[in-house]
Amino acid sequence: MTGEDQQAHLRFADELGAVFGGELPPMAGRMVGMLLIAEEPRLSTKQLATRMGASPVTVSSMGRLLRRLNMVERTVSPETRRDEFSLRSASWVEVYGENAQQLSQLVAVLDGQLADDSLPDAPRVRILEMRNFYAFLLANTPELLDRFRQWRASQGPYAVFPADGSTAPRAGAGAGSGSGQHSEHPRPDR
């Protein structure tokens, strides 16, 4: 990998870290980015530290955090006896599904507050709006996850779902996909 490639990978990882900024420390986002962009299925603590420009202690700490969030797995290499990290298979779907537990707790707390008859109208309306929004998400999450799983299973690994949802999902194999549309995310010619 050239120095230019390393810089491009680091920029991608930092952009991802910035997106996750409200949810994760920047280094955790950087670690997810490096695991996403790596050609290898697993990276050692040393490899991650080098690619992230971080210490092995930082990689270890961020790895523990990401494991608690079910985003990465830590295994021990049988050859080197060293820790290796990889993204969990389908971790995005699982993490989103696990958020349903938090949503359920949030709705219960909001319902508890709404049960207070002495609550004035202005805060009641704000709390009710928040409660209804999260109850709506909670009610629709299982169906949404099922629909995504079905779509993913039917499309294969290079499918590209349009971010704006304006058109039907298309294969990500580029101009030769038979869809008549050029994909922004072509399949590698390997």
Secondary structure, DSSP 8 states (H G I E B T S, - for coil): --HHHHHHHHHHHHHHHHHGGGTS-HHHHHHHHHHHH-SSS-EEHHHHHHHHT--HHHHHHHHHHHHHTTSEEEEE-TTT--EEEEE-TTHHHHHHHHHHHHHHHHHHHHHHHHT-TT--HHHHHHHHHHHHHHHHHHHHHHHHHHHHHHHHHHH-TT-B--TT--S--B-SSGGGGSSSS--SS-----
